[in-house]
Amino acid sequence: MDSNKLNQIMKKLLLALSVIFVSVTGFAQATAPQSAENVVKFKELVHDFGKIKQGVPVTYNFAFTNVGTKPVVIEAATASCGCTTPVKPEAPVAKSKADKITAGFNAAALGPFNKTIAVKVAGIDAPLELRITGEVLSEVDYAKYQKEKGNKSK
């Protein structure tokens, strides 16, 4: 085979491989999984309750806006433990509208806490994570904390 024919074959092979590469790259970008952050925008992903009194439940509303192009459905909001109770919107949230996921914490166990809530958005595989933190104090320690806090503000 002469070098001229070999060059033509190599050019055709290179062209074919280039076309395949561009096609595969374009397809991969078109089917890349969307992330929840591109559809729902939370004002904050972490809330610190600070020091709270044992046995006194607390709640926090994680506000979000649908920043997607169509209504969004929150399929699930699942807590990392039974001490945290998330409440999600049941109806679809229209484009550009706001809603919330309420995180309740029972404050039963003493000590620091760091709990997560996995938020599953319809049509998106990877859940988004919300987090609540703080420290549960006994009634006596909480009273001391409140007293110290009051003295510092004077």
N, C-alpha and C positions, 0 to 999 in steps of 0.2 A: 504494500500500500504506500502510495507516495505521500509526502508530508503535506501537500496541498489538501488532499482528501481527508487526511487525519485532522488537519486544522478545522475543516468544515464540520466534521463530525463533533469535534470538541466544542466548537462554537454552538452548535445545535443542542448539544447536551447541556452546556452551561446555560443557554437560554431556557431550556425546559426546566432545569433545576431552579432557575430564578423565578419563573412563573409559578412553579409549585410553592416555593418559599413565600412569595408575596401572597398567594391565595391562602395558604395555611395561616400566615400571620394575620391577615384581614379577618379570617373566620374566627380565630382565637380571640381577637379583640371584640368582635361582635357578640361572642358568647361568653365573655368574661363575666364571672359572677358579680352582681351588684352588691354593694355593701349597704347595711342598714343606715349608716351615717349619711348616705346620699338620698335617702327617702324621708327619714325623720331626724329633725335637729332638736336635741335637748338643750335647754338653757344651761344645764350642768349635769354631769354624769356621776358626781360624788356629792353626798351631803354629810356633813359632820354635825351630829346632834350635840356634841360637847359632852358635858357631864349631866347625867340624868338620874333621877331617883328610881331605885329598885321598885318594881311592881307598878309603876306608873307608865302605861303604854304611851308611845309617841308616834306621830305620823309625819310624813313629808310628801309633798306633791312634786314629782318630777315633771315639769311642764315641757311639752314638745310641740313642734310645728311640723306639719306635713310639707316638706320642701320638694316632694316628687311631682310628677306630672299627672298623677291620677290618684283617686282615693286610696288610702292605705289602711290595711287591717292589721291590728296587733293580735296575732294568733295566740300568744301565750306570754305570761310574765311569771317566771318560776324562781322562787327564792332558794338560796343555798341551804336554808334550814327552816325548821318549823317555827322558829321564833320570829320570823319575818313573814308578813302577809301582804303581797302585792295585789293591787286591784287595777285592772286594765280597762280601757274603754271597750265596750261590747260592739258598738257600731263602727262602721268604717269612718275614717277621718278624711274629710274632703281636702282637696288640693288647697294649700295656703292656710288651712284652718289649724287651730291649736286644740290640744287636749292634754291629758295628764295621766301618769301612772302613779298611784298612791302607794307609798311604802309604809307599812305599819310595823312597829317593832315592840314586842311585849315587855322588854326590860326585866325579865325574870331572873337571869343569871348575873351575878356580880362580875365586874371587871370590864376590860376593854372589849369592844366588839368591832368586827369588820365583816359585813355581810354583803352578798351580791344578789342581784336580781337579773336573770337572763331574759332579755326581751326578744321574742321571736316575731319578726315582721313577715307577713305572707309574701311568698315568692323569693325570699332571700334565705340562703342556707345558714349563714353564720349569724348567731344572735348578737345583739348589742348588750353591753354589760353596764348596769347601774350599780352604785355602791353606797351603802350607809355605814357610818363609823361613829364611834363615841365611846363613852365609858359609863357603866352602870355603877352607882354608888349606893351603899346601904343608907337607910334613913338617917342614921347618926352622922355618917360621913357627908351626906348631902346637905344636912343642916349646917355642918361646919363650913362646907364649901360656900353655901349661900351667905353665911355670916361674913366670911373672909371677903367674898366678892362685894358685899355691901360696904364693908370698911374701906376697900380700895377705891370705891367711887366717891367717897367723901373727901 
